[in-house]
């Protein structure tokens, strides 16, 4: 071989072999020698039949002959057995060249070889792995799918046709959307678009129409496969049937919701019952306290009544004994004095008795109000005359001309009201003899004011002044039962009227009674 040609091919990175027309080796590059496993000197002038099996050598010679005859280039893959017994897979490119020789020109064959043994082995391993994984995927209960970088589906597993009743081709691109529940489709599109844009994992559940026309819940998960530059090469995903689990969880959530609602209702019931119990306990405590107070007041009342009856009885007894012991001739003045004492004591006892009976009728609701039109000023004047006879030390000044001529009221009950108020005015004004009584008409009401200059009432006692058996602290030491003003208020209110009081300790007291001039039928019936 020419030295220049040898130097060109000797260092070629790929094995290069040059043969003559008889397929004898004229030259091998260093890479070719390494591939065959022999030195160049051992191969020069020899053929493939010298170191290859005859079948392989015959096949090589047949190709060489054809190339020499036709001048056609050949690129083919062949398997060659090396000297060490290993089989190498080669991709060979052969061509014919015209070469000058001593006899003129001749043909030579140049073969450029690429060893693809390891590549083919790797491809076989990969194919085996693919077959293995494909078998696993086909047996897997989940449905695999593959999407391109833009998110469009390019492949789905065979299970898709079974579960959806639609062909695999119909699922590619955006065709899979036809099987998604209309209520879920907008959310599924949005979530998938967000995952594609962010190159993030997808994990969501939605409903898919099955081959039977109903909908089942599926879970779709996907992850991107990224290139070294961060771009998405493929999206790989799985579609999993989670309908039974989803329905079980939904039933569980519904059960928990019902339990929470039931618990909340129970808590509200317990809260209401607890509040009722607290309210009833508070009411029982109040009633118990009120009962204690009433019992205490009744004990005080019994003690006061005993004292109140004892005093007039003692007066009567004393006057009678004096009359009995007197031996001299009884003068008219003496008899009048003792008669007045007895009469006053009897009047006091009658008044006490009437107050007790009236209080009992009020407590049992048995008091009866019989109204008729009459002169209120006349009743007030009669009550004032009786009080003047019983209390000659006090002066009652009346100004009742401006009261209405006729007022509808129960005469006996209203007499008791003013008799009690006049009595109190006298009793609690021991050092002030003048009592002012004034009456007028205002806004369809008859109003009567009784003002004294007596001991007055402590401001703290005013709110309780009309309670039964209550007596103001300023009345200590003065005879009284504590039921008179309570009876007065009840009678006035039964007439749909009202009574008010103004007082200052040591500055007298003013009571104001307001009575409607007439009652309409509904008010009369209620009263």
C-alpha positions in Angstrom: 0.0 0.0 0.0 1.0 3.6 -0.6 2.6 5.2 2.5 0.4 8.3 2.2 -2.8 6.2 2.2 -1.6 4.2 5.1 -0.8 7.2 7.1 -4.3 8.6 6.4 -6.2 5.5 7.7 -3.8 4.3 10.3 -5.0 6.7 13.0 -8.7 6.7 12.0 -11.0 6.5 15.0 -13.1 3.9 13.3 -11.7 0.5 12.1 -10.7 0.7 8.4 -9.8 -2.4 6.3 -8.5 -2.4 2.7 -8.6 -5.5 0.6 -7.6 -6.4 -3.0 -9.7 -8.0 -5.6 -9.2 -11.4 -4.0 -10.3 -10.1 -0.6 -6.8 -10.3 0.7 -6.0 -7.9 3.5 -3.8 -5.0 2.2 -4.2 -2.7 5.3 -5.8 -2.5 8.7 -5.9 0.6 10.8 -4.9 0.5 14.4 -8.6 0.5 15.5 -9.3 -2.4 13.1 -6.4 -4.4 14.6 -7.7 -3.8 18.1 -11.2 -4.9 16.9 -9.9 -8.2 15.4 -7.4 -8.7 18.2 -4.3 -9.4 15.9 -1.4 -7.4 14.7 -1.2 -5.9 11.2 1.7 -8.2 10.2 -0.4 -11.3 11.0 -3.2 -10.3 8.6 -1.4 -8.9 5.5 -2.0 -11.1 2.5 -4.5 -13.3 4.3 -8.3 -13.5 3.9 -11.3 -13.8 6.2 -11.3 -17.5 5.7 -8.0 -17.6 7.6 -9.5 -16.6 11.0 -13.3 -16.6 10.7 -15.8 -19.4 10.5 -16.4 -20.5 6.9 -20.0 -19.4 6.9 -19.1 -15.9 8.0 -16.1 -15.7 5.6 -18.2 -16.9 2.7 -20.8 -14.2 3.4 -18.2 -11.5 3.5 -16.5 -12.8 0.3 -19.9 -12.8 -1.5 -20.5 -9.1 -0.6 -16.9 -8.2 -1.7 -17.4 -9.9 -5.1 -20.6 -8.1 -5.7 -19.1 -4.7 -4.9 -16.1 -5.4 -7.1 -18.4 -6.4 -10.0 -21.0 -3.6 -9.7 -19.1 -0.8 -7.9 -22.1 -0.4 -5.6 -21.5 0.8 -2.1 -22.9 -1.2 0.7 -23.9 -0.2 4.3 -25.0 -3.2 6.3 -24.9 -4.8 9.8 -23.1 -8.1 10.3 -22.1 -10.3 13.2 -18.5 -11.5 13.3 -16.9 -14.0 15.6 -13.6 -12.7 17.1 -10.6 -14.7 17.7 -11.4 -14.9 21.4 -14.8 -16.4 20.5 -16.9 -13.4 21.3 -19.5 -12.2 18.7 -19.2 -8.6 17.7 -22.0 -6.7 15.9 -20.6 -4.4 13.2 -22.0 -1.7 11.0 -19.9 -1.9 7.8 -19.6 0.6 4.9 -17.9 -0.9 1.9 -17.0 0.7 -1.4 -14.8 0.0 -4.5 -11.9 2.2 -5.5 -9.6 2.1 -8.5 -5.9 1.8 -7.5 -2.8 2.0 -9.7 -0.6 -1.1 -9.8 2.4 -2.5 -11.7 0.1 -4.0 -14.3 -1.9 -0.8 -14.8 -4.9 -0.3 -12.5 -6.8 -2.6 -10.2 -9.7 -2.4 -7.8 -9.5 -2.4 -4.0 -12.2 -2.5 -1.4 -12.3 -0.1 1.5 -14.4 -1.1 4.5 -15.2 1.4 7.3 -16.5 -0.4 10.4 -18.4 0.7 13.4 -18.6 -1.6 16.4 -22.2 -1.4 17.7 -22.1 -4.5 19.9 -22.6 -2.7 23.2 -25.3 -0.5 21.6 -27.2 -3.5 20.4 -26.9 -5.2 23.8 -28.2 -2.1 25.5 -31.0 -1.9 23.0 -31.9 -5.5 23.8 -31.9 -4.8 27.5 -34.0 -1.7 26.9 -36.5 -3.6 24.8 -36.7 -6.3 27.4 -37.2 -3.7 30.1 -39.9 -2.0 28.0 -41.6 -5.3 27.5 -41.4 -6.0 31.2 -42.8 -2.6 32.2 -45.4 -2.8 29.4 -46.6 -6.1 30.9 -46.7 -4.6 34.4 -48.6 -1.5 33.1 -51.1 -3.7 31.2 -51.7 -5.7 34.4 -51.9 -2.6 36.6 -55.4 -1.6 37.7 -54.6 2.0 37.1 -54.7 3.6 33.6 -51.4 5.2 32.5 -51.3 8.2 30.1 -48.6 10.3 28.5 -48.8 14.0 27.5 -46.6 16.2 25.5 -44.8 19.3 26.9 -47.9 21.4 26.0 -50.2 19.1 28.1 -52.0 17.5 25.2 -52.5 13.8 25.6 -50.5 11.6 23.2 -51.0 8.2 24.6 -53.4 6.4 27.1 -53.4 2.8 28.4 -55.7 0.1 27.1 -57.7 0.2 30.2 -59.1 3.6 29.1 -61.3 1.9 26.4 -62.7 -0.5 29.0 -63.5 2.1 31.6 -64.9 4.8 29.4 -66.3 2.9 26.5 -64.5 5.1 24.1 -61.5 4.3 21.9 -57.9 5.1 22.8 -57.6 7.5 19.8 -60.6 9.5 21.0 -58.8 10.3 24.3 -55.7 11.9 22.6 -55.4 15.7 22.4 -58.3 17.1 24.3 -60.7 14.2 23.5 -60.6 12.9 27.0 -62.5 16.0 28.2 -65.7 14.5 26.6 -65.7 11.8 29.3 -65.3 14.3 32.3 -68.4 15.3 34.2 -69.6 18.7 33.1 -69.6 20.1 36.6 -66.0 19.1 37.1 -64.6 20.0 33.6 -63.8 23.6 34.3 -61.9 22.8 37.5 -60.0 20.0 35.8 -59.0 22.2 32.9 -57.8 24.9 35.2 -55.8 22.6 37.5 -54.2 20.8 34.5 -53.3 24.2 32.9 -51.8 25.5 36.1 -49.7 22.3 36.5 -48.4 22.5 32.9 -47.4 26.1 33.3 -45.7 25.6 36.7 -44.2 22.2 35.7 -45.6 21.0 39.0 -47.2 17.7 40.1 -50.8 17.1 39.5 -53.1 15.3 41.9 -56.8 15.8 41.8 -60.1 13.8 41.8 -63.0 14.2 39.3 -65.8 12.2 37.8 -65.5 10.2 34.6 -68.4 8.8 32.5 -68.1 5.1 32.3 -69.0 2.7 29.5 -72.4 2.1 31.2 -73.3 5.8 31.1 -72.9 6.5 34.8 -70.1 8.5 36.5 -67.4 7.3 38.8 -64.8 9.2 40.8 -61.2 8.9 39.5 -57.9 10.2 40.8 -55.5 11.6 38.2 -51.8 12.1 39.1 -49.0 13.3 36.8 -45.4 14.3 37.0 -43.2 16.0 34.3 -40.0 14.5 33.0 -37.5 17.4 32.6 -34.5 17.7 30.3 -31.1 19.0 31.6 -32.1 22.5 30.6 -35.3 22.3 32.7 -37.8 22.0 29.8 -40.5 19.4 30.0 -40.0 16.4 27.7 -43.0 14.4 28.6 -45.8 14.2 31.2 -46.4 10.8 32.7 -49.7 10.2 34.6 -52.0 7.6 36.1 -55.8 7.4 36.3 -57.0 5.5 39.3 -60.6 4.4 40.2 -61.3 5.8 43.7 -65.1 5.8 43.5 -65.7 3.4 46.3 -63.1 5.2 48.6 -64.6 8.6 47.6 -68.1 7.5 48.4 -67.0 5.9 51.7 -65.2 9.1 52.7 -68.3 11.2 51.6 -70.5 8.9 53.7 -68.1 9.3 56.6 -68.1 13.1 56.2 -71.9 13.1 56.1 -72.0 10.9 59.2 -69.5 13.2 61.0 -71.6 16.3 59.9 -74.8 14.6 61.2 -73.0 13.8 64.4 -71.8 17.4 64.8 -75.3 18.7 64.1 -76.7 16.3 66.6 -74.0 17.2 69.1 -74.7 20.9 68.6 -78.4 20.3 69.1 -77.7 18.4 72.3 -75.4 21.1 73.5 -78.1 23.7 72.8 -80.7 21.6 74.5 -78.4 21.1 77.5 -77.6 24.8 77.5 -81.3 25.6 77.4 -82.2 23.1 80.1 -79.3 24.3 82.2 -80.5 27.9 81.8 -84.0 26.8 82.7 -82.7 25.0 85.7 -80.7 28.1 86.8 -83.7 30.3 86.2 -86.0 27.9 88.1 -83.4 27.7 90.9 -83.1 31.5 91.0 -86.9 31.7 91.0 -87.1 29.1 93.8 -84.5 31.0 95.7 -86.4 34.2 95.2 -89.7 32.6 96.2 -88.0 31.0 99.2 -86.5 34.4 100.2 -89.9 36.0 99.6 -91.6 33.3 101.7 -89.1 34.0 104.5 -89.7 37.7 104.3 -93.5 37.2 104.3 -93.2 34.8 107.3 -91.1 37.4 109.1 -93.5 40.2 108.1 -96.5 38.1 109.2 -94.9 37.4 112.6 -94.2 41.1 112.9 -97.8 41.7 111.8 -99.3 39.4 114.3 -97.2 41.0 117.0 -98.3 44.5 115.8 -101.9 43.5 115.6 -101.8 42.0 119.1 -100.3 45.3 120.3 -102.8 47.4 118.3 -105.8 45.5 119.7 -104.4 45.6 123.2 -104.1 49.4 123.2 -107.8 50.3 122.3 -109.0 47.5 124.6 -107.0 48.9 127.4 -108.5 52.4 126.8 -112.0 50.9 126.8 -111.3 48.9 130.0 -109.8 52.0 131.7 -112.7 54.2 130.8 -115.2 51.6 132.0 -113.4 51.1 135.3 -113.4 54.8 135.9 -117.1 55.0 135.3 -117.6 52.1 137.7 -115.5 53.4 140.5 -116.9 56.9 140.4 -119.3 57.3 143.4 -120.1 60.9 142.9 -122.7 62.2 140.5 -121.5 61.9 137.0 -121.4 65.1 135.1 -122.2 65.5 131.4 -118.7 66.6 130.6 -117.2 63.6 132.3 -119.5 61.2 130.5 -118.8 62.8 127.2 -115.0 62.5 127.8 -115.2 58.8 128.6 -117.6 58.1 125.8 -115.3 59.8 123.3 -112.4 57.7 124.6 -114.4 54.5 124.2 -115.8 55.5 120.8 -112.3 56.3 119.5 -110.9 53.0 120.8 -113.8 51.1 119.2 -113.3 53.0 115.9 -109.6 52.1 116.0 -110.5 48.4 116.5 -113.0 48.5 113.7 -110.5 50.1 111.4 -107.9 47.4 112.3 -110.5 44.7 111.7 -111.5 46.1 108.3 -107.9 46.4 107.3 -107.2 42.8 108.1 -110.3 41.6 106.3 -109.5 43.8 103.2 -106.0 42.5 103.1 -107.2 38.9 103.2 -109.7 39.6 100.4 -107.0 41.2 98.3 -104.6 38.3 98.8 -107.2 35.7 97.8 -108.6 37.8 94.9 -112.0 37.9 96.5 -112.4 41.7 96.7 -115.3 43.0 94.7 -115.5 46.5 93.2 -118.9 47.8 92.4 -118.7 51.1 90.6 -121.3 53.8 90.1 -121.2 57.4 89.3 -121.0 59.6 92.4 -119.5 62.8 93.8 -115.8 62.2 94.7 -115.6 65.5 96.6 -118.6 64.5 98.8 -116.8 61.2 99.8 -113.6 63.1 100.6 -115.5 65.6 102.8 -117.3 62.8 104.7 -113.9 61.1 105.3 -112.4 64.4 106.5 -115.4 65.1 108.9 -114.9 61.7 110.5 -111.2 62.3 110.9 -111.8 65.7 112.5 -114.1 64.1 115.1 -111.5 61.4 115.9 -108.5 63.8 115.7 -109.6 67.2 117.1 -106.0 68.3 117.4 -105.5 68.4 113.6 -107.0 70.6 111.0 -107.8 69.3 107.5 -108.0 72.0 104.8 -110.0 70.9 101.8 -109.9 72.4 98.3 -111.9 69.9 96.2 -114.3 72.2 94.3 -112.4 71.7 91.1 -112.9 67.9 91.0 -115.3 66.5 88.3 -118.9 66.6 89.4 -119.4 62.9 88.8 -116.8 60.1 88.9 -117.3 56.4 88.4 -116.0 54.5 91.5 -116.8 52.1 94.3 -117.8 54.3 97.1 -116.9 52.0 100.0 -113.5 51.2 98.6 -112.6 54.8 97.8 -113.8 55.8 101.3 -111.3 53.3 102.7 -108.5 54.9 100.5 -109.0 58.4 101.8 -109.8 57.4 105.3 -106.4 55.5 105.4 -104.5 58.4 103.8 -106.1 61.0 106.3 -105.4 58.7 109.2 -101.7 58.3 108.2 -101.4 62.1 107.6 -102.6 62.7 111.2 -100.7 59.8 112.8 -97.3 60.7 111.2 -97.7 64.5 111.8 -97.8 64.7 115.6 -96.2 68.1 115.7 -97.8 69.5 112.5 -101.6 70.0 112.8 -102.4 71.3 109.3 -103.2 68.8 106.5 -103.8 70.1 103.0 -106.2 68.3 100.7 -106.5 69.5 97.1 -108.4 68.1 94.2 -108.6 68.9 90.4 -109.3 67.4 87.0 -106.5 66.8 84.5 -106.5 64.9 81.2 -109.8 63.1 81.9 -108.6 62.1 85.4 -109.6 63.2 88.9 -106.5 63.9 91.0 -106.4 64.3 94.8 -103.3 65.4 96.7 -102.9 65.0 100.5 -100.0 66.8 101.9 -98.8 66.9 105.6 -95.9 68.5 107.3 -95.0 65.4 109.4 -91.9 63.3 110.0 -91.5 62.3 106.3 -90.0 59.1 104.9 -86.4 58.1 104.2 -85.6 58.1 100.5 -84.4 54.4 100.6 -87.8 53.3 102.0 -90.0 55.0 99.3 -89.7 52.2 96.7 -91.1 49.6 99.2 -93.7 51.8 100.9 -96.7 50.0 99.3 -95.4 46.5 100.0 -97.6 44.5 102.4 -96.4 44.6 106.1 -93.6 47.1 105.3 -93.1 50.0 107.6 -90.7 52.9 107.0 -87.9 53.3 109.5 -89.1 56.8 110.4 -92.4 55.2 111.7 -90.6 53.3 114.5 -92.5 53.8 117.8 -95.7 54.8 116.0 -98.6 52.3 116.0 -99.4 50.7 112.6 -99.7 47.4 110.8 -98.0 48.1 107.5 -101.0 46.9 105.4 -102.9 50.1 105.0 -101.0 51.6 102.1 -100.8 48.2 100.3 -104.6 48.1 100.4 -104.8 51.7 99.2 -102.7 50.9 96.2 -104.6 47.8 95.3 -107.9 49.6 95.4 -106.7 52.5 93.3 -105.2 50.1 90.7 -108.4 48.1 90.6 -110.0 51.4 89.5 -107.3 51.7 86.7 -105.8 54.5 88.7 -102.5 55.1 90.3 -101.0 56.5 93.5 -97.6 58.2 93.9 -95.7 59.6 96.9 -93.2 62.3 97.4 -91.4 62.7 100.7 -88.3 63.9 102.5 -87.2 62.9 105.9 -88.4 65.6 108.4 -90.1 67.6 105.6 -93.6 66.0 105.4 -95.2 63.7 102.8 -97.5 64.2 99.8 -99.7 61.4 98.4 -101.3 61.9 95.0 -104.3 59.7 93.9 -105.3 59.6 90.2 -108.6 58.1 89.2 -110.2 58.0 85.7 -113.4 59.9 85.6 -115.0 56.9 83.9 -114.2 53.3 82.7 -114.8 51.9 79.2 -116.5 48.5 79.1 -113.2 46.6 78.5 -111.5 48.3 81.4 -114.5 47.7 83.6 -114.5 44.0 82.8 -110.8 43.7 83.4 -111.2 45.5 86.8 
